[in-house]
């Protein structure tokens, strides 16, 4: 019998009820994100996309300023801070009801985003590996922490990634870090297997097929499959044409236990969640 997942996540006093899967909208304050439709750089663009995502039903807005696709250019902490902190302040001011996530592996930036700018949770693609201070920051701030698995870093992660068993290896990796966090009292942990981060297309589809195996952890599960190369390379199309494939893959992830979908296209993801709810209510 697997441990029961917590139903609620407390994000700055705002409760997220995971009885119904949630949708996280991606807001990239970058000039080079892999999907050009997700790049926003002016104040007007940031406010417009945040408002649209909220109207379309986004439960969380994930704001990031560091491109992490394979081969992406490294940027300084100062540049990343310049990009995201102002954006989070803007969104928090214009949409005080919004739940905002800071997408960063840098602990000091994450801390400032929460304590000074209005972010409510931290999304760390490195699972604490990139910055040794991150777990302490999460403990001190007592905010939800999204811990993603990545093999290597964005510049090395696709250099022939090898696993004995991709699901078992990632579960073991999570187990060690979950123990560290829970032993110091961190309550709201969300796991993300990291589709596309140090995984081949074969690994990605194996993760998707066995996604329900992650329920053994007893924690909410986030997946980021939106317009990933596993979709458009398999279908021999472009990233711009990958919305339909994304919807199909997201639906499979929901059926296999995903609690949060991280997406570029909020409306379509919300529709997938509503259809899943209708199916479950009909059983």
C-alpha positions in Angstrom: 0.0 0.0 0.0 1.5 3.3 -1.1 1.5 6.3 1.3 -1.4 8.7 0.6 -0.4 12.0 -1.1 -1.2 15.2 0.8 -4.4 16.7 -0.6 -3.4 20.4 0.1 -0.3 22.4 -0.6 0.1 25.6 1.4 1.5 28.4 -0.8 1.9 31.5 1.3 -1.4 30.9 3.0 -3.2 30.0 -0.2 -4.3 26.4 -0.3 -4.0 24.4 -3.4 -6.4 21.5 -3.4 -4.8 18.7 -5.4 -7.9 16.6 -5.4 -8.2 18.1 -8.9 -4.9 18.4 -10.8 -3.5 21.9 -11.2 -2.1 23.7 -14.1 1.1 25.8 -13.9 1.6 28.4 -16.6 5.2 29.0 -17.8 6.4 32.6 -18.0 9.9 32.8 -19.3 11.7 36.1 -19.0 14.4 35.0 -21.4 15.4 35.8 -25.0 16.3 32.1 -25.8 13.8 29.7 -24.4 13.4 26.7 -26.7 9.8 27.7 -27.5 9.7 31.2 -28.8 6.0 31.5 -27.9 6.9 31.5 -24.2 9.4 34.3 -24.2 8.3 37.6 -22.5 10.5 40.5 -21.9 8.6 43.8 -21.5 6.5 44.8 -18.6 3.5 44.9 -20.9 4.1 41.4 -22.3 4.5 40.0 -18.8 1.3 41.6 -17.4 -0.6 40.5 -20.5 0.5 36.9 -20.5 0.0 36.6 -16.7 -3.6 38.0 -17.0 -4.4 35.7 -19.9 -3.1 32.6 -18.1 -5.1 33.4 -15.0 -8.2 34.0 -17.1 -7.7 30.7 -18.9 -7.5 28.9 -15.5 -3.9 28.7 -14.5 -3.5 27.8 -10.8 0.2 28.7 -10.6 2.4 31.0 -12.6 6.0 29.8 -12.9 8.4 32.7 -13.6 11.9 31.9 -14.7 14.8 33.8 -16.2 17.4 31.0 -16.9 17.0 29.0 -20.1 17.7 25.4 -19.3 17.2 23.6 -22.6 20.2 21.5 -23.8 23.1 23.8 -24.7 21.5 26.9 -23.3 23.9 29.8 -22.5 24.8 30.2 -18.9 24.0 33.6 -17.3 25.2 35.3 -14.1 23.1 35.4 -11.0 22.9 39.1 -11.4 21.4 38.8 -14.9 18.9 36.2 -13.8 17.9 38.3 -10.8 17.4 41.3 -13.1 15.1 39.4 -15.3 12.9 37.7 -12.8 12.5 39.7 -9.7 11.0 42.7 -11.4 8.6 40.4 -13.3 7.5 38.7 -10.1 6.9 42.1 -8.4 4.8 43.2 -11.4 2.7 40.1 -11.4 2.2 40.1 -7.7 1.1 43.8 -7.8 -1.3 43.4 -10.8 -2.7 40.0 -9.7 -2.5 39.7 -5.9 -4.6 36.6 -6.0 -2.1 34.7 -8.2 0.1 31.9 -6.8 3.6 32.5 -8.1 6.5 30.1 -8.4 10.1 31.2 -8.8 11.9 28.9 -11.3 15.5 29.0 -10.2 18.2 26.7 -8.8 20.0 29.6 -7.1 19.1 29.8 -3.4 19.7 33.5 -2.8 17.6 34.5 -5.8 14.8 32.1 -4.7 14.9 33.6 -1.2 14.7 37.2 -2.5 11.9 36.2 -4.8 9.9 34.9 -1.9 10.7 37.4 0.8 10.9 40.6 -1.2 8.9 40.1 -4.4 5.8 38.0 -3.8 6.7 34.5 -4.9 5.0 31.7 -3.0 6.9 28.6 -4.0 10.3 27.5 -5.4 10.8 25.4 -8.5 14.4 24.0 -8.6 15.4 22.1 -11.7 18.5 20.8 -9.9 16.8 19.3 -6.9 19.2 21.1 -4.6 22.4 19.8 -6.4 23.3 23.2 -8.0 23.3 25.2 -4.8 24.2 23.7 -1.5 22.2 26.4 0.3 18.9 25.6 -1.4 17.6 23.1 1.2 18.4 25.5 4.1 16.6 28.3 2.3 13.5 26.0 1.8 13.6 25.0 5.4 13.8 28.6 6.6 11.2 30.0 4.3 8.8 27.0 4.8 7.4 27.3 1.3 6.4 24.5 -1.2 9.5 23.2 -3.0 9.4 21.6 -6.4 12.3 19.2 -6.6 13.2 18.1 -10.2 15.6 15.4 -11.2 18.3 16.3 -13.7 21.4 14.3 -14.6 24.3 16.8 -14.9 23.5 20.4 -15.9 21.9 22.0 -18.9 25.1 22.0 -20.8 26.0 18.4 -20.1 22.7 16.6 -19.4 22.2 15.2 -22.9 25.8 13.9 -23.2 24.8 10.2 -23.4 22.7 9.9 -20.3 22.7 6.3 -19.0 20.6 4.6 -16.3 20.4 1.0 -15.0 16.6 1.6 -14.7 15.5 5.1 -15.3 12.5 5.0 -12.9 14.3 3.1 -10.1 17.4 5.3 -10.4 15.3 8.5 -10.1 13.2 7.2 -7.3 16.4 6.4 -5.3 17.7 9.9 -6.1 14.5 11.4 -4.8 14.5 9.2 -1.7 17.8 10.6 -0.4 16.7 14.2 -0.9 13.2 13.8 0.5 14.7 12.2 3.6 17.0 15.3 4.1 14.2 17.7 3.7 11.6 15.9 5.8 14.1 15.4 8.6 14.3 19.1 9.1 10.6 19.6 8.9 9.9 20.6 5.3 6.3 19.6 4.6 5.3 20.7 1.1 7.5 18.8 -1.3 6.5 18.3 -4.9 8.5 15.9 -7.1 9.2 16.3 -10.8 11.0 13.5 -12.7 12.4 16.0 -15.2 11.3 14.9 -18.6 14.1 15.9 -21.1 16.6 16.7 -18.5 19.4 14.1 -18.9 17.1 11.6 -20.5 16.8 10.2 -24.0 13.5 10.0 -25.9 13.4 6.4 -24.9 13.9 7.3 -21.2 11.2 9.9 -21.5 8.5 7.5 -22.8 9.5 4.9 -20.2 9.0 7.5 -17.5 5.6 8.4 -18.9 4.6 4.8 -19.2 5.6 4.1 -15.6 4.7 7.4 -14.1 2.3 5.8 -11.6 5.4 4.2 -10.0 6.2 7.5 -8.5 3.1 7.3 -6.3 5.3 5.1 -4.0 6.9 8.4 -2.7 3.5 9.7 -1.4 4.1 13.2 -2.6 2.5 15.4 -5.3 3.8 14.8 -8.8 4.5 17.6 -11.3 5.3 16.9 -14.9 6.7 19.3 -17.5 6.0 17.8 -20.9 4.9 20.9 -22.8 6.2 21.0 -26.4 9.2 18.9 -25.4 11.4 17.3 -28.1 10.1 13.8 -27.2 6.8 15.0 -28.8 7.9 16.9 -31.9 10.9 14.7 -32.8 8.7 11.6 -32.5 6.1 13.2 -34.8 8.6 14.7 -37.1 7.1 18.2 -36.7 8.4 21.5 -35.2 8.0 22.7 -31.6 5.5 25.3 -32.9 3.3 22.4 -34.1 3.5 20.4 -30.9 0.4 21.6 -29.1 -1.8 18.7 -30.1 0.9 16.2 -29.2 1.3 18.0 -25.9 -2.4 17.6 -25.1 -2.3 13.9 -25.8 0.8 13.4 -23.6 -0.6 15.5 -20.8 -3.8 13.4 -20.8 -1.7 10.3 -20.4 0.3 11.9 -17.6 -2.9 12.8 -15.8 -4.3 9.3 -16.1 -0.9 8.0 -14.7 -1.0 10.2 -11.6 0.2 13.7 -12.4 -1.0 16.3 -9.9 0.4 19.4 -11.6 0.9 20.1 -15.4 3.6 22.7 -16.2 2.6 24.1 -19.6 3.0 26.8 -22.1 -0.6 26.5 -23.3 -2.9 26.9 -20.2 -6.3 26.7 -21.8 -5.7 23.3 -23.4 -4.3 21.9 -20.2 -7.2 23.1 -18.2 -9.5 21.4 -20.7 -7.6 18.2 -20.3 -8.0 18.4 -16.5 -11.8 19.0 -16.8 -12.3 16.0 -19.2 -10.3 13.8 -16.8 -12.4 14.9 -13.9 -15.6 14.2 -15.9 -14.4 10.7 -16.7 -13.4 9.9 -13.1 -16.8 11.2 -11.8 -18.5 8.9 -14.3 -16.8 5.8 -13.0 
